[in-house]
Amino acid sequence: MYKEMYEFDDLVNLSEEIVFEQIHQVIQEGKPAFKATALSIQDVAAIALNQMPAKYVTSILERVNPSEELREEVAELKKYARRQVIKAIRKVSAHPHE
């Protein structure tokens, strides 16, 4: 609510993008398989993101042309995010909203 009061279009949490990328990849691979609905994907994202460290960048240039250090951090975050997404899928599958 308060964020909208300011212009922070360039403030992006890379962890959020990475989690959704990993959700997409895991769904495409089908391992582990789960019923991918809008609600279940939202649940998986929330559970996984709650385990992720935030990694904010403030410039489109950082996202388009990241430094070597940022590339290494992102690579590690992707590995960690994948593990968290798989754990979250298992949790959501075991306790669906039905």
C-alpha positions as CSV (number, residue, x, y, z in Angstrom):
1,M,0.0,0.0,0.0
2,Y,2.7,2.5,1.0
3,K,5.1,1.4,-1.8
4,E,2.6,2.7,-4.4
5,M,3.0,6.2,-2.9
6,Y,6.6,6.3,-4.3
7,E,8.0,5.5,-7.7
8,F,10.0,2.4,-7.2
9,D,9.6,0.8,-10.7
10,D,13.3,-0.2,-10.8
11,L,13.3,-1.8,-7.3
12,V,13.0,-5.6,-8.0
13,N,13.4,-8.6,-5.7
14,L,15.3,-11.1,-7.9
15,S,14.4,-13.9,-5.5
16,E,10.8,-13.5,-6.5
17,E,11.6,-13.8,-10.2
18,I,13.9,-16.7,-9.6
19,V,11.2,-18.6,-7.5
20,F,8.6,-18.2,-10.3
21,E,11.2,-19.3,-12.9
22,Q,11.9,-22.4,-10.8
23,I,8.2,-23.2,-10.3
24,H,7.8,-23.0,-14.1
25,Q,10.8,-25.3,-14.7
26,V,9.7,-27.9,-12.2
27,I,6.1,-27.9,-13.6
28,Q,7.5,-28.4,-17.1
29,E,9.7,-31.3,-15.9
30,G,6.9,-32.9,-14.0
31,K,9.1,-33.8,-11.1
32,P,7.6,-33.9,-8.6
33,A,4.2,-34.0,-10.3
34,F,1.4,-31.9,-8.7
35,K,-1.9,-30.3,-9.7
36,A,-0.8,-26.9,-10.9
37,T,-3.7,-24.5,-10.3
38,A,-3.5,-20.8,-9.8
39,L,-4.0,-21.3,-6.1
40,S,-1.5,-24.1,-5.7
41,I,1.1,-22.2,-7.6
42,Q,0.5,-19.2,-5.4
43,D,0.8,-21.4,-2.3
44,V,4.1,-22.9,-3.6
45,A,5.5,-19.5,-4.3
46,A,4.6,-18.1,-0.9
47,I,6.1,-21.1,0.9
48,A,9.3,-21.0,-1.2
49,L,9.6,-17.2,-1.0
50,N,9.3,-17.3,2.8
51,Q,12.5,-19.4,2.8
52,M,14.4,-17.3,0.4
53,P,16.8,-14.4,1.2
54,A,15.7,-11.2,-0.5
55,K,18.0,-10.0,-3.3
56,Y,17.0,-6.5,-4.4
57,V,18.4,-4.6,-7.3
58,T,17.6,-1.0,-8.1
59,S,18.5,-0.6,-11.7
60,I,17.4,-2.1,-15.0
61,L,21.1,-2.1,-15.9
62,E,21.9,-4.5,-13.0
63,R,19.3,-6.9,-14.4
64,V,20.3,-6.6,-18.0
65,N,24.1,-6.5,-17.5
66,P,24.8,-7.9,-14.0
67,S,28.3,-7.9,-12.5
68,E,30.1,-11.2,-12.1
69,E,29.4,-11.1,-8.4
70,L,25.7,-10.7,-9.0
71,R,25.7,-13.5,-11.6
72,E,27.3,-15.8,-9.0
73,E,24.7,-14.8,-6.4
74,V,21.9,-15.4,-8.8
75,A,23.3,-18.9,-9.7
76,E,23.4,-19.8,-6.0
77,L,19.9,-18.4,-5.5
78,K,18.5,-20.5,-8.3
79,K,19.9,-23.7,-6.8
80,Y,18.5,-22.8,-3.4
81,A,15.1,-21.7,-4.9
82,R,14.8,-25.0,-6.8
83,R,15.2,-26.9,-3.5
84,Q,12.7,-24.7,-1.8
85,V,10.2,-25.0,-4.6
86,I,10.4,-28.8,-4.6
87,K,9.8,-28.8,-0.8
88,A,6.9,-26.4,-1.2
89,I,5.3,-28.5,-4.0
90,R,5.5,-31.6,-1.7
91,K,3.9,-29.7,1.2
92,V,1.1,-28.2,-1.0
93,S,0.5,-31.6,-2.6
94,A,0.2,-33.2,0.9
95,H,-2.2,-30.5,2.1
96,P,-4.3,-29.2,-0.9
97,H,-7.0,-26.6,-0.5
98,E,-9.7,-28.8,-1.8
